[in-house]
Amino acid sequence: MISLIKAKKSLGQNFLSDQRVAHRIIAAVSPLPEDVIIEIGPGTGALTGLLVRSSVQVVAVELDSRLVEKLKATLAAVNLSIINADALSLDWDHVISTAKTFIHPPGRDYPDRRVRIVANLPYYISTPIIERLLSVKDRIFDMTLMLQKEVAERITTGPGGKDYGYLSVMVQYYCGATKLFEVPPSAFEPAPKVQSAVIKLTVREQPPVEVADEAKFFALVRAAFAQRRKTILNNLKAAARALEFNEPVNAALEAASIEPSRRAETLSLAEFAALCKALH
């Protein structure tokens, strides 16, 4: 692992330094030789080194050019490719296409290679990166992500709790989401001021509910959570004109068997889907 590189606050860098945690993450990934792992934010290489030694094909995406040079010097290997770029501005279709044709072991061919994401995401950009990855979800098998504990719980929780919101619905519509374990601040250098957690998102072959128009569905969900203290009725009435509902909100709620006094955080994916159908 690379050392003696000072973390940049401007990039939200907190380098994983606890090898026990690193080994635990790799065990959760459980990579196979035919997999391609795209690692976002390899940092000082705590996970990268273990992935490379497991003989899996690794494509590391790192914004900090200092770390790119150190990774190239320290972890030079035929099964490692490093991209010096911002994960938020990458053409992910191109990255994945290139990764799938990345160096095959001699004499082997893997026509249906799984593309898997591994990342210790900077906390302040974790949500937009997840949204970018979901935009190419059809080309990804799963994602093992280290996130701020609060964000991890927001993604994996079910309806009924204060953490459940638009991000929960969006991710769980496309993925099976599981919180694996928590990671203390002491596992990083420098130590962040928050707890972290590792989650796994396994991309679904089909969403768990049937939706005719995903754009309308997610616009509805976003509107429903616009003001969390308001009822589902009041939030949707406020958005009715902008979202061009075909039916009055009261009638749609009744058709979907949803009490108007409920709040969005109590609705399941199935109830959101039924409500979307009733409104449109």
ZIWO-V67273 format. One record per pair of residues at least 24 apart in sequence whose ideal C-beta (glycine too) atoms are under 10 Angstrom apart, sorted by the first residue. I is the first residue (numbers start at 1). J is the second residue. If there is no record, write none. Layout:
i->(I:I)
j->(J:J)
This chain:
i->(1:1:1:1:1:1:1:1:1:1:2:2:2:2:2:2:2:2:2:2:2:2:2:2:2:3:3:3:3:3:4:4:5:5:5:5:5:5:5:6:6:6:7:7:7:7:7:7:8:8:8:8:9:11:11:11:11:11:11:11:11:11:12:12:12:12:12:12:12:12:13:13:13:13:13:13:13:13:13:13:13:13:14:14:14:14:14:14:14:14:14:14:14:14:14:14:14:15:15:15:15:15:15:15:15:15:15:15:15:16:16:16:16:16:16:16:16:16:16:16:16:16:16:17:17:17:17:17:17:17:17:17:18:18:18:18:18:18:18:19:19:19:19:20:21:21:21:21:21:21:21:21:21:21:21:21:22:22:22:22:22:22:22:22:23:23:24:24:24:24:25:25:25:25:25:25:25:25:25:25:25:26:26:26:26:26:26:26:27:28:28:28:28:28:28:28:28:29:29:29:29:29:29:29:29:29:29:30:30:30:31:31:31:31:31:31:31:31:32:32:32:32:32:33:33:33:33:33:33:34:34:34:34:34:34:34:34:34:35:35:35:35:35:35:35:36:36:36:36:36:36:36:36:36:36:36:36:36:36:37:37:37:37:37:37:37:37:37:38:38:38:38:38:38:38:38:38:38:38:38:38:38:38:38:38:39:39:39:39:39:39:39:39:40:40:40:40:40:40:40:40:40:40:40:40:40:40:40:41:41:41:41:41:41:41:41:41:41:42:42:42:42:42:42:42:42:42:43:43:43:43:43:43:44:44:44:44:45:45:45:45:45:46:46:46:46:47:47:47:47:47:48:48:48:48:48:48:49:49:49:49:51:51:51:51:51:52:52:52:52:52:53:53:54:55:55:56:56:56:57:57:57:57:57:57:57:57:57:57:58:58:58:58:59:59:59:59:59:59:59:59:60:60:61:61:61:61:61:61:61:61:62:62:63:63:63:63:77:78:78:78:79:79:79:86:86:87:87:87:87:87:87:87:87:87:88:88:88:88:88:89:90:90:91:92:92:92:92:92:92:92:93:93:93:95:95:96:96:96:96:96:97:99:100:113:114:114:114:115:115:115:115:115:116:116:116:116:116:116:116:117:117:117:117:117:117:117:118:118:118:118:118:119:119:119:119:119:120:120:120:120:120:120:120:120:121:121:121:121:121:121:122:122:123:123:123:123:123:123:123:123:123:124:126:126:126:126:127:127:127:127:127:127:130:130:130:130:130:130:131:131:131:133:133:133:133:134:134:134:134:134:134:134:135:136:137:137:137:137:137:138:138:138:139:140:140:140:140:140:141:141:142:142:142:142:142:142:143:143:143:143:143:143:143:143:144:144:144:144:144:144:145:145:145:145:145:145:146:146:146:146:146:146:146:146:147:147:147:147:147:147:147:148:148:148:148:148:149:149:149:149:149:149:149:149:149:149:150:150:150:150:151:151:151:151:152:152:152:152:152:152:152:152:152:152:153:153:153:153:153:155:155:155:155:156:156:156:156:156:157:158:158:159:159:159:159:159:159:159:159:159:160:160:160:160:160:161:161:162:162:163:164:164:164:164:164:164:164:165:165:165:165:165:165:165:166:166:166:166:166:166:166:166:167:168:168:168:168:169:169:169:169:169:169:169:169:169:169:169:169:170:170:170:170:171:171:172:172:172:172:172:172:173:173:173:173:173:173:173:173:173:173:173:173:174:174:174:174:174:174:174:175:175:175:175:175:175:175:176:176:176:176:176:176:177:177:178:207:207:208:208:208:208:209:209:209:209:209:209:209:209:209:210:210:210:210:211:211:211:211:211:211:212:212:212:212:213:213:213:214:216:216:216:216:216:216:216:217:217:217:217:217:217:217:217:218:218:219:219:219:220:220:220:220:220:220:220:220:220:221:221:221:221:221:221:221:222:223:224:224:224:224:224:224:225:225:225:225:226:227:227:228:228:228:229:230:230:231:231:231:231:231:231:232:232:232:232:232:232:232:232:232:232:232:232:232:233:233:233:233:233:233:234:234:234:235:235:236:236:236:236:240:243:243:244:244:245:245:245:245:246:246:246:247:247:247:247:248:249:249:249:251:251:252:252:252:252:252:253:253:254:255)
j->(43:44:45:46:47:48:49:50:74:75:42:43:44:45:46:48:49:66:67:69:70:71:73:74:75:44:45:70:74:189:44:70:43:44:64:66:67:70:189:66:189:190:43:44:64:188:189:190:63:64:66:67:190:41:43:63:64:67:86:122:124:125:41:121:122:123:124:125:126:192:41:43:44:63:64:67:120:122:188:189:190:192:43:120:122:123:146:185:187:188:189:190:191:192:193:194:196:41:42:43:44:45:46:67:120:187:188:189:190:41:42:43:44:45:46:47:120:146:183:187:188:189:196:43:44:46:186:187:188:189:190:191:46:183:184:186:187:188:189:46:49:50:187:187:46:47:120:146:181:183:184:186:187:188:196:198:46:47:48:49:50:51:120:187:47:50:180:181:183:198:50:51:118:120:144:145:146:180:181:183:198:50:51:53:54:56:118:144:180:118:144:178:180:181:198:199:200:54:56:116:117:118:142:143:144:198:200:54:116:144:55:56:57:58:114:116:118:144:56:110:113:114:116:57:79:104:105:108:110:104:105:108:109:110:111:112:113:114:110:113:114:115:116:141:142:79:81:96:98:99:100:101:102:110:113:114:115:116:141:79:80:99:114:115:116:117:118:144:81:83:87:90:92:95:96:99:102:115:116:117:118:119:133:140:143:80:82:116:117:118:119:120:144:83:87:88:90:117:118:119:120:121:122:129:132:133:143:145:67:87:118:119:120:121:122:125:129:146:67:68:71:75:80:82:118:119:120:67:71:120:122:188:189:70:71:74:189:70:71:74:75:80:120:187:188:189:118:119:120:144:146:74:75:77:80:82:118:74:75:77:80:75:77:79:80:118:76:77:78:79:80:77:79:79:79:105:80:116:118:81:99:100:102:103:104:105:110:113:115:82:99:102:118:83:95:96:98:99:100:102:115:84:118:85:86:87:90:92:95:117:119:86:87:87:88:89:122:103:103:105:106:103:104:105:125:129:117:119:121:122:125:128:129:132:133:125:128:129:131:132:132:129:132:136:117:132:133:135:136:139:140:135:136:139:136:139:133:136:138:139:140:139:139:139:141:140:141:142:139:140:141:142:203:140:141:142:143:144:202:203:141:142:143:144:145:201:203:142:143:144:145:146:143:144:145:146:147:144:145:146:147:183:188:196:198:145:146:147:148:151:196:147:148:147:148:149:150:151:192:193:194:196:148:151:152:155:167:151:154:155:167:170:171:155:167:170:171:175:201:167:170:171:174:175:201:203:170:171:173:174:175:201:203:174:203:174:175:201:203:204:174:203:205:203:174:175:201:202:203:202:203:175:176:200:201:202:203:171:175:177:199:200:201:202:203:180:198:199:200:201:202:180:197:198:199:200:201:180:183:187:188:196:197:198:199:179:183:194:196:197:198:199:192:194:195:196:197:179:182:183:184:194:195:196:197:198:199:194:195:196:197:194:196:197:199:177:179:180:182:183:195:196:197:198:199:179:182:195:197:199:179:197:199:201:180:197:199:200:201:265:268:269:264:265:266:267:268:269:270:271:272:263:265:266:267:268:265:266:228:265:265:225:228:264:265:266:267:268:221:222:224:225:228:264:265:218:221:222:223:224:225:226:264:225:221:225:265:269:217:218:220:221:222:224:225:264:267:268:269:272:217:218:221:222:199:201:201:204:207:208:268:269:204:207:208:209:211:214:217:218:221:269:272:273:201:202:203:204:207:208:214:199:200:201:202:203:204:207:200:201:202:203:204:208:201:202:202:269:273:268:269:270:273:268:269:270:271:272:273:274:276:277:270:273:274:277:269:272:273:276:277:280:273:276:277:280:276:277:280:276:243:244:245:276:277:279:280:269:272:273:275:276:277:279:280:272:276:243:244:276:245:252:264:272:273:275:276:279:280:264:267:269:272:273:275:276:264:264:263:264:265:267:272:275:263:264:265:267:264:263:264:263:264:265:263:263:264:259:260:261:262:263:264:258:259:260:261:262:263:264:265:266:267:271:272:275:258:259:260:261:262:263:260:261:263:263:264:260:264:275:279:279:279:280:279:280:276:278:279:280:278:279:280:277:278:279:280:279:275:278:279:278:279:276:277:278:279:280:278:279:278:279)
